[in-house]
């Protein structure tokens, strides 16, 4: 039987400790005592006495020496990175002032975020003031997109994107929707910005011409001396589907304005004619898009219900082209197997159209 605990005024926890620490009778001891218990008489960290008395120095010593694995040593790149953060990297912990603070500043390269890649340059972005100028020119003053693009030297696609985003922002302000304006301002301070001022360099090229692969070859075309060989003739020599550069550029009205100035037209009058031409071209483009949308809408029959509007369109599923791969056909991607597994066919593309 286990030893009985005498009645005393000790607290229950102390009585339990006395009971657990009391030696067992010789009749209950095992014949072969484990080696770990015989070698050490100190309580283990998981023993009840250590759980009830964690402040015991013996328990703390046993708990600290429980793990015998050595900590993994840092590699050389890790040590160098820690040393960099303690010395030269402290200036990059927080951002101060306006403009970027790239690592290239350490090597006197301001617009180079990655010193190892010197060919990569950080391009400026439009500031909030520049975006507001573009929006006011289009929405308040009613200037054509091409004219705004030519005035501020910003691509016409970027001008349209800025106007759309500013309209969304104005609508969210009216709806009192939550916006991350402090976050946007903080990020804007960390980037190079362009305010579209006259003293700054042009923001980006606005009349880049796409170079077709057919125009990269060298041709010898006989031309009589009595006729003028123009860009249109050169484009036709490369192919009937090749357009001249005047038709490829996004703002061809700029070329016409420069021609008028060279022919003696005053600067103010040439700019006025440029605005009229750009407005007329945008009006024609809007009318053509409206006509295409109306033509597509006329082919559909609409059935309006209380909850939905069903739009039904007639479609010819047999119009799949000569080889069954017409782009407008149903299932043209998976209806007919490709010929990439047949023998004797070239798998490498020979031309880029």
VEXLODREN-466126 format. One line per 5 residues: number of its first residue (from 1); their letters; for each residue x, y, z of N, C-alpha, C. Coordinates in steps of 0.2 Angstrom, whole numbers, plus 2048, in hexadecimal, padded with zeros to 3 digits. Layout:
NUM) a) X,Y,Z,X,Y,Z,X,Y,Z  ...
END
This chain:
1) xxxxx) 804,7FA,800,800,800,800,804,806,800  802,80C,7FD,806,812,7FD,806,815,804  80B,819,806,80B,81C,80C,805,821,80D  803,821,813,7FD,825,815,800,82C,817  7FC,831,815,7FD,838,816,7FA,83A,81D
6) xxxxx) 7FE,83C,821,7FC,83E,828,7F8,845,827  7F3,846,82B,7EF,84C,82B,7F3,851,82E  7F4,857,82A,7F7,85D,82D,7F4,863,82A  7F7,869,82C,7F4,86F,829,7F8,871,823  7FB,86D,81F,7FF,86F,819,7F9,870,813
11) xxxxx) 7FB,874,80F,7F6,875,809,7F6,86F,805  7F1,86E,801,7F0,868,7FD,7F6,867,7F8  7F9,86C,7F5,7FE,86C,7F0,804,869,7F4  806,86B,7FA,80C,868,7FD,80B,861,7FF  805,85F,801,803,858,803,804,854,7FD
16) xxxxx) 802,856,7F7,803,852,7F1,80A,852,7EF  80E,857,7F0,815,857,7EF,819,852,7F4  817,852,7FA,81A,84D,7FF,818,846,7FD  812,845,7FA,810,83E,7F8,814,83C,7F2  815,840,7ED,818,83E,7E7,820,83D,7E9
21) xxxxx) 823,841,7ED,82A,841,7EF,82C,83B,7F4  826,838,7F7,828,833,7FC,82B,82D,7F9  830,82A,7FC,833,823,7F9,82E,81E,7F9  82E,81A,7F4,82A,814,7F3,82C,80E,7F8  828,80A,7FA,82A,804,7FE,82F,800,7FA
26) xxxxx) 833,7FC,7FD,838,7F8,7FA,834,7F2,7F6  82E,7F0,7F8,82A,7EB,7F5,828,7ED,7EE  827,7F4,7EE,824,7F6,7E7,829,7F9,7E2  830,7F9,7E5,835,7FB,7E0,836,7F6,7DB  838,7F8,7D5,83A,7F3,7D0,840,7F0,7D1
31) xxxxx) 841,7E9,7CF,848,7E6,7D0,84D,7E9,7CC  84C,7EB,7C5,851,7EF,7C1,84F,7F6,7C0  852,7FA,7C4,850,801,7C3,853,804,7BD  84F,808,7B9,852,80B,7B3,858,80F,7B4  85D,80F,7AF,863,813,7AF,862,81A,7B0
36) xxxxx) 85D,81D,7AD,85C,824,7AD,85A,826,7B4  856,822,7B7,854,824,7BE,859,823,7C3  85E,81E,7C2,863,81D,7C6,869,822,7C6  869,825,7C0,86F,829,7BF,86D,830,7C1  867,832,7C1,865,839,7C3,85F,839,7C8
41) xxxxx) 860,83C,7CE,85A,83D,7D2,857,843,7D2  859,848,7CD,855,84E,7CC,84E,84D,7C9  84A,851,7CB,843,850,7C7,843,852,7C0  840,84F,7BC,83F,851,7B5,83B,856,7B3  83B,85A,7AE,837,860,7AC,830,85E,7AC
46) xxxxx) 82E,857,7AA,827,855,7AA,825,852,7B0  828,852,7B5,826,84F,7BC,821,854,7BF  81C,851,7C3,817,855,7C6,81A,85B,7CB  820,859,7CE,823,85F,7D2,825,865,7CE  828,863,7C8,82A,869,7C4,824,86D,7C1
51) xxxxx) 81E,869,7C0,818,86C,7BD,815,871,7C2  816,86F,7C9,813,873,7CE,817,878,7D0  81E,877,7D0,823,87C,7D2,828,87D,7CC  825,881,7C7,82A,883,7C1,830,887,7C3  82F,88B,7C9,835,88F,7CB,83B,88B,7CE
56) xxxxx) 83A,885,7CF,840,881,7D2,846,881,7CD  84C,883,7D0,852,884,7CB,853,87D,7C8  852,878,7CC,854,871,7C8,84F,870,7C2  849,872,7C3,844,871,7BD,846,875,7B8  848,87B,7B9,84A,880,7B3,850,87E,7B0
61) xxxxx) 855,87B,7B4,85B,878,7B1,85A,872,7AC  855,86E,7AF,854,868,7AB,850,86A,7A5  84C,86F,7A5,848,871,79F,84C,875,79A  851,879,79C,856,87C,797,85A,877,794  85C,872,797,861,86D,794,85D,867,791
66) xxxxx) 856,868,78F,852,863,78D,854,862,785  855,867,781,857,867,77A,85F,866,779  861,861,776,868,860,775,86A,862,76E  866,864,76A,868,866,763,86B,86D,763  870,86E,75F,874,874,75E,870,879,759
71) xxxxx) 870,87F,75B,86D,884,756,870,884,74F  86D,885,74A,870,885,743,873,88B,742  879,88B,740,87E,890,73F,87B,894,738  87C,89B,739,87A,89F,733,87F,89E,72D  87D,89E,727,881,89E,721,885,8A4,720
76) xxxxx) 889,8A4,71C,88D,8AA,71A,889,8B0,717  884,8AE,712,880,8B4,710,87B,8B7,715  879,8B2,71A,875,8B5,720,879,8B9,724  87F,8B8,726,883,8BC,72A,885,8C3,726  886,8C2,720,887,8C9,71C,881,8CD,71C
81) xxxxx) 87B,8CA,71B,875,8CE,71B,874,8D1,722  875,8CD,727,874,8D0,72E,879,8D6,72F  87F,8D5,72D,884,8DA,72E,882,8E1,72A  87F,8DF,724,87D,8E5,71F,877,8E9,723  872,8E5,726,86C,8E8,729,86F,8EC,72F
86) xxxxx) 874,8EA,732,876,8EE,738,87A,8F4,736  87D,8F4,731,882,8FA,72F,87E,8FE,729  87F,8FC,723,87D,901,71E,875,900,71C  872,8FB,71F,86B,8FA,71D,866,8FD,722  869,901,727,865,904,72C,861,90A,728
91) xxxxx) 864,90D,723,861,913,720,85B,911,71C  85A,90A,71A,855,908,716,84F,905,71B  850,906,721,84A,903,726,844,907,725  845,90D,725,83F,912,724,840,917,71F  83A,918,71B,83A,91D,716,839,924,718
96) xxxxx) 83E,929,716,83D,930,718,83E,934,711  83A,939,711,83A,93E,70C,836,93B,706  836,93E,700,833,93C,6FA,838,939,6F5  835,934,6F1,83A,931,6EC,83C,92A,6EF  83F,926,6EA,841,920,6EC,848,920,6F0
101) xxxxx) 849,91A,6F3,84F,919,6F7,851,912,6F5  854,911,6EF,856,90B,6ED,85D,909,6F0  85F,903,6EF,866,900,6F1,86B,903,6EC  869,905,6E6,86E,908,6E1,871,90F,6E4  86E,912,6E9,870,918,6EB,877,917,6EE
106) xxxxx) 878,911,6F1,87F,90F,6F4,885,910,6EF  883,90F,6E8,888,90F,6E3,886,915,6DE  883,91A,6E1,881,920,6DD,87D,91E,6D7  878,91A,6D7,874,918,6D2,86D,919,6D5  86A,91F,6D4,863,921,6D7,85E,91C,6D5
111) xxxxx) 85D,91B,6CE,857,918,6CC,858,910,6CB  85D,90D,6CE,85E,906,6CE,85D,903,6D4  857,8FF,6D4,855,8FC,6DA,85A,8F6,6DC  85C,8F3,6D7,860,8ED,6D8,867,8EE,6D5  86C,8EF,6DA,873,8F1,6D7,876,8EB,6D3
116) xxxxx) 874,8E5,6D4,877,8E0,6CF,874,8E0,6C8  86E,8E3,6C7,86B,8E4,6C1,86B,8EB,6BF  870,8EE,6BC,871,8F5,6BB,86D,8F7,6B5  86B,8F2,6B0,867,8F4,6AB,85F,8F5,6AC  85D,8F3,6B2,856,8F4,6B4,856,8FB,6B8
121) xxxxx) 852,8FF,6B5,851,906,6B8,849,907,6BA  849,90A,6BF,842,90C,6C2,83F,912,6BE  839,910,6BB,836,915,6B7,831,919,6BB  831,920,6BA,82C,924,6BE,825,922,6BD  820,924,6C2,819,923,6C1,816,929,6C1
126) xxxxx) 810,92A,6BF,80C,930,6BF,80A,932,6C7  80B,938,6C9,809,93A,6CF,802,93B,6D0  7FF,93C,6D6,7F8,93E,6D6,7F7,944,6D3  7FB,949,6D3,7FA,950,6D0,7FA,94F,6C8  7FE,94A,6C6,7FE,949,6BE,7F7,946,6BC
131) xxxxx) 7F5,941,6C0,7EF,93E,6BF,7E9,942,6BF  7E9,947,6C4,7E4,94C,6C4,7E4,951,6BE  7EA,953,6BC,7EA,957,6B6,7E7,953,6B0  7E9,94D,6AF,7E6,949,6A9,7DF,949,6A9  7DC,947,6AF,7D5,947,6B0,7D1,94D,6AF
136) xxxxx) 7D4,953,6B1,7D1,959,6B0,7D1,95B,6A9  7D6,95A,6A5,7D7,95B,69E,7D1,958,69A  7D0,951,69C,7CB,94D,698,7C4,94E,69A  7C3,94E,6A1,7BC,94E,6A3,7B9,956,6A4  7BD,95A,6A6,7BB,961,6A7,7BC,966,6A1
141) xxxxx) 7C2,965,69E,7C3,969,698,7C0,966,692  7BF,960,692,7BD,95C,68C,7C2,95B,686  7C8,95B,688,7CD,95A,683,7CD,953,680  7CF,952,67A,7CF,94B,677,7D5,947,67B  7D4,940,67B,7DA,93C,67E,7E0,93D,67A
146) xxxxx) 7E0,93E,674,7E6,93E,670,7EA,945,671  7E6,94A,672,7E9,951,674,7EC,951,67B  7E8,94E,680,7EB,94D,686,7F2,949,686  7F2,944,682,7F8,940,682,7FD,943,67F  7FC,947,67A,801,94B,676,804,951,67B
151) xxxxx) 7FF,954,67F,801,95A,683,806,957,689  804,952,68C,808,950,692,80D,94A,690  80D,948,68A,812,943,688,811,93C,68C  80A,93A,68D,808,934,690,805,930,68B  806,92A,68B,803,925,686,7FB,926,687
156) xxxxx) 7F8,925,681,7F0,926,681,7ED,921,685  7F0,91B,685,7ED,915,689,7ED,917,690  7F3,91A,692,7F4,91C,699,7EF,921,69B  7EE,926,697,7E9,92B,698,7E2,929,699  7E0,924,695,7D9,921,696,7D9,91D,69C
161) xxxxx) 7DE,91A,69E,7DE,916,6A5,7DE,91B,6AA  7E1,921,6AA,7E1,925,6B0,7DA,928,6B0  7D7,92A,6AB,7D0,92D,6AB,7CB,928,6AE  7CC,922,6AC,7C7,91C,6AF,7C8,91C,6B6  7CF,91B,6B9,7D0,91A,6C0,7CE,920,6C4
166) xxxxx) 7CF,926,6C1,7CD,92C,6C5,7C5,92D,6C5  7C2,92A,6C0,7BA,92A,6C0,7B8,925,6C6  7BB,920,6C6,7BA,91B,6CC,7BB,91E,6D3  7C0,922,6D3,7C2,925,6DA,7BD,92A,6DB  7BB,92E,6D6,7B6,933,6D8,7AF,930,6DA
171) xxxxx) 7AD,92B,6D7,7A7,927,6D8,7A8,924,6DF  7AD,921,6E1,7AE,91F,6E8,7AE,924,6ED  7B0,92A,6EC,7B0,930,6F0,7A9,932,6F2  7A5,932,6EC,79E,934,6ED,79A,92E,6F1  79C,928,6F0,798,923,6F4,79B,922,6FB
176) xxxxx) 7A0,926,6FD,7A3,925,704,7A6,91E,705  7A9,91B,6FF,7AC,915,700,7B3,915,703  7B5,911,707,7BC,911,70A,7C1,910,705  7C6,915,705,7CC,915,700,7D3,915,704  7D8,912,701,7DE,911,704,7E2,917,702
181) xxxxx) 7E0,91D,703,7E4,923,701,7EB,924,705  7EB,923,70B,7F2,923,70F,7F7,91E,70C  7F4,918,70B,7F9,913,708,7FB,915,701  7F7,918,6FD,7F9,91A,6F6,7FE,920,6F7  7FD,924,6FB,802,92A,6FC,809,927,6FF
186) xxxxx) 808,922,703,80F,920,706,813,91C,700  80F,918,6FC,812,915,6F7,815,91A,6F1  811,91F,6F0,813,924,6EB,81A,927,6ED  81B,928,6F4,821,92C,6F6,827,927,6F5  826,921,6F4,82C,91C,6F3,82E,91B,6EC
191) xxxxx) 82A,91E,6E7,82B,91D,6E0,82D,924,6DD  831,923,6D7,832,929,6D3,82C,92B,6D0  82A,932,6D0,824,935,6CE,825,93A,6C8  820,93B,6C4,820,940,6BF,81A,944,6C0  81B,94B,6C0,816,94F,6C1,813,952,6BA
196) xxxxx) 816,950,6B5,815,953,6AE,815,95A,6AD  81B,95D,6B0,81D,964,6AF,821,965,6A9  821,96B,6A7,825,96D,6A1,82C,96C,6A2  82F,96D,6A8,836,96C,6A9,838,965,6A9  834,960,6AA,835,959,6AA,836,956,6A3
201) xxxxx) 83A,950,6A3,83A,94D,69C,834,94A,69A  833,948,694,82D,945,692,82C,93E,696  825,93D,698,824,937,69C,825,931,698  823,930,692,824,92A,68E,822,92C,687  825,927,682,823,928,67B,81C,927,67A
206) xxxxx) 819,92B,675,812,92A,674,810,928,66D  815,928,669,814,926,662,818,920,65F  819,91B,664,81D,916,662,81A,912,65C  81D,90F,658,81B,90B,652,81D,904,653  818,900,652,819,8F9,653,81D,8F6,64C
211) xxxxx) 823,8F3,64D,827,8F0,648,824,8E9,646  822,8E8,640,81F,8E2,63E,825,8DE,63C  825,8D7,63D,82A,8D3,63B,82B,8D3,633  826,8D4,62F,827,8D4,628,82B,8DA,626  82C,8DF,62A,830,8E5,628,837,8E5,62A
216) xxxxx) 839,8DF,62D,840,8DE,62F,844,8DB,629  841,8D9,624,845,8D6,61E,847,8DC,61A  84C,8DA,615,84F,8DF,611,84C,8DE,60A  849,8E3,606,846,8E2,600,849,8E7,5FB  849,8E4,5F5,84B,8E9,5EF,845,8EA,5EA
221) xxxxx) 843,8F0,5EB,83D,8F1,5E7,83E,8F6,5E1  83D,8F4,5DB,83F,8F9,5D6,83A,8FF,5D5  83C,905,5D6,837,90B,5D6,83A,910,5D0  835,912,5CC,837,917,5C7,839,91E,5CB  83D,921,5C7,83F,928,5CA,83A,92D,5C9
226) xxxxx) 835,92C,5C5,830,931,5C4,82B,932,5C9  82A,92D,5CE,825,92C,5D3,828,92D,5DA  824,92F,5DE,827,930,5E5,825,929,5E9  82A,927,5ED,829,920,5F1,828,922,5F8  822,921,5FA,820,923,601,820,91E,606
231) xxxxx) 81E,91F,60C,81E,91A,611,818,915,610  813,917,60D,80D,913,60B,810,90E,606  814,910,601,816,90B,5FC,81B,906,5FF  81F,909,604,824,904,607,820,8FF,60B  81B,901,60E,817,8FC,612,814,8F7,60E
236) xxxxx) 811,8F9,608,80E,8F4,603,813,8F0,600  81A,8F2,600,81F,8ED,5FD,820,8E7,602  81F,8E9,608,820,8E3,60D,81A,8DF,60E  815,8E1,60C,80F,8DD,60C,808,8E1,60C  803,8DE,609,7FD,8E2,608,7FA,8E4,60F
241) xxxxx) 7FB,8E0,614,7F8,8E1,61B,7FC,8E5,61F  802,8E8,61D,806,8EC,621,804,8F3,620  803,8F6,626,801,8FD,626,807,902,626  807,908,623,80C,90D,623,80D,90F,62B  813,912,62C,813,915,633,80E,91A,635
246) xxxxx) 80C,91E,630,808,924,632,801,921,634  7FF,91B,632,7F9,918,634,7FA,913,63A  800,912,63C,801,90E,642,801,912,648  804,918,648,805,91C,64E,7FE,91E,651  7FE,91F,658,7F8,920,65B,7F5,927,65A
251) xxxxx) 7FA,92C,659,7F7,933,658,7FA,935,651  7F7,933,64C,7FA,935,645,7F8,93C,644  7F4,93F,648,7F3,947,647,7F9,94B,649  7FD,948,64D,803,94C,64E,808,94D,648  808,948,644,80C,949,63D,809,94E,639
256) xxxxx) 802,94E,639,7FF,953,634,800,95A,637  800,95B,63E,801,961,641,808,964,63F  80D,95F,63F,814,961,63E,815,963,636  811,95F,632,811,961,62B,80E,968,62A  809,96A,62D,806,970,62D,80B,976,62F
261) xxxxx) 80E,974,634,813,979,637,819,97A,632  81B,975,62F,820,975,62A,81E,979,623  817,979,622,815,97C,61C,813,983,61D  815,986,623,814,98D,625,80D,98F,629  80A,98A,62B,804,98B,62F,806,98D,636
266) xxxxx) 803,993,639,805,995,640,804,990,645  808,990,64A,808,98B,650,801,98B,653  7FE,990,654,7F8,990,658,7F2,98D,653  7F2,98F,64D,7ED,98C,648,7EE,984,647  7F5,982,647,7F6,97B,646,7F4,977,64C
271) xxxxx) 7F5,97A,652,7F3,977,658,7EB,976,659  7E8,97C,656,7E0,97C,656,7DE,976,652  7E1,976,64C,7DF,971,647,7E0,96A,64A  7E6,969,64E,7E7,963,651,7E2,960,655  7DF,965,65A,7DA,964,65E,7D4,962,65A
276) xxxxx) 7D2,965,655,7CC,963,651,7CD,95C,64E  7D3,95B,64B,7D4,954,648,7D3,94F,64D  7D6,950,653,7D6,94A,658,7CF,949,65B  7CB,94F,65C,7C4,94E,65E,7C0,94B,659  7C1,94C,652,7BD,949,64D,7BF,942,64C
281) xxxxx) 7C5,940,64D,7C7,939,64D,7C4,935,653  7C4,938,659,7C1,934,65E,7B9,934,65D  7B6,939,65A,7AF,938,659,7AE,933,654  7B2,932,64F,7B1,92D,64A,7B2,926,64D  7B7,925,651,7B8,91F,655,7B2,91D,659
286) xxxxx) 7B0,922,65D,7AA,921,662,7A4,91E,65E  7A3,922,658,79D,920,654,79E,919,651  7A4,917,64F,7A5,910,64C,7A4,90B,652  7A6,90C,658,7A5,908,65D,79E,907,65F  79A,90D,65F,793,90C,660,78F,909,65A
291) xxxxx) 792,909,654,78E,906,64F,790,8FE,64F  796,8FC,651,797,8F5,652,793,8F2,658  793,8F6,65D,78F,8F3,663,787,8F3,661  785,8F8,65D,77E,8F7,65B,77D,8F1,656  781,8F0,652,781,8EB,64D,781,8E4,651
296) xxxxx) 785,8E3,656,785,8DD,65A,77F,8DC,65E  77C,8E2,660,776,8E2,664,770,8E0,660  770,8E2,65A,76A,8E1,656,76A,8D9,654  76F,8D5,654,76F,8CE,653,76C,8CA,658  76B,8CD,65E,769,8CA,664,761,8CB,665
301) xxxxx) 75E,8C6,667,757,8C7,669,756,8C7,671  753,8CC,674,753,8CD,67B,74C,8CB,67E  74C,8C7,683,746,8C5,687,746,8C7,68E  743,8CD,68F,743,8D0,696,73E,8CD,69B  740,8CA,6A0,73C,8C8,6A6,73C,8CC,6AC
306) xxxxx) 739,8CA,6B1,739,8CE,6B7,740,8CF,6BA  744,8C9,6BA,74A,8C9,6BD,750,8C9,6B8  750,8C6,6B2,755,8C6,6AE,753,8C8,6A7  758,8C9,6A3,758,8CB,69C,75C,8C6,698  758,8C1,694,75B,8BC,690,75D,8BF,689
311) xxxxx) 763,8BE,687,765,8C0,680,767,8BA,67C  763,8BA,677,764,8B4,672,767,8B6,66C  76C,8B2,669,76F,8B4,663,770,8AE,65F  76E,8AE,658,76F,8A9,654,776,8A7,652  778,8A1,652,77F,89F,651,77F,899,64C
316) xxxxx) 783,899,647,784,894,643,78A,890,645  789,88A,648,78E,885,64A,792,882,645  78F,882,63E,793,87F,639,798,883,636  798,88A,637,79D,88E,634,7A4,88E,638  7A7,888,637,7AE,887,63A,7B4,888,636
321) xxxxx) 7B3,88B,630,7B9,88C,62B,7BA,886,627  7C0,886,623,7C2,881,61F,7C5,87B,622  7C9,87D,628,7CC,877,62B,7C9,876,632  7C3,879,633,7BF,878,63A,7C2,87C,63F  7C6,881,63E,7CA,884,644,7C8,88C,643
326) xxxxx) 7C2,88E,641,7C1,895,641,7C1,898,648  7C3,89E,648,7C3,8A1,64F,7BD,8A2,652  7B8,8A4,64E,7B1,8A5,651,7AD,89F,652  7B0,899,650,7AC,893,651,7AB,890,658  7A6,88C,659,7A5,88A,660,7AA,884,661
331) xxxxx) 7AE,884,666,7B3,87F,668,7B8,87E,663  7BB,884,660,7C0,883,65B,7C7,881,65F  7C7,882,665,7CD,880,669,7CD,878,66A  7C8,875,66B,7C8,86E,66C,7C3,86A,668  7C0,86D,663,7BC,869,65E,7C0,865,65A
336) xxxxx) 7C6,867,657,7CA,863,652,7D1,863,655  7D3,85D,655,7DA,85C,658,7DF,85F,654  7E4,862,658,7EA,865,654,7EE,860,651  7F2,863,64C,7F7,85F,648,7FE,85F,64B  7FF,860,651,805,860,654,808,85A,655
341) xxxxx) 804,854,654,807,84D,656,808,849,64F  807,84D,64A,808,849,643,80F,849,641  811,845,63D,818,844,63B,819,849,635  81F,84B,634,821,84F,62F,81F,856,62F  81D,859,635,81A,860,635,820,863,639
346) xxxxx) 821,86A,638,825,86E,63B,822,870,642  826,86F,647,823,871,64E,826,878,64F  82B,87A,64C,82E,881,64D,82B,886,649  829,88C,64C,826,891,648,82B,894,643  829,895,63D,82D,898,638,82C,89F,637
351) xxx) 826,8A2,639,825,8A9,638,821,8AC,63E  821,8B2,63F,81D,8B5,644,819,8BA,640  812,8B9,640,80E,8BD,63D,80B,8C2,641
END
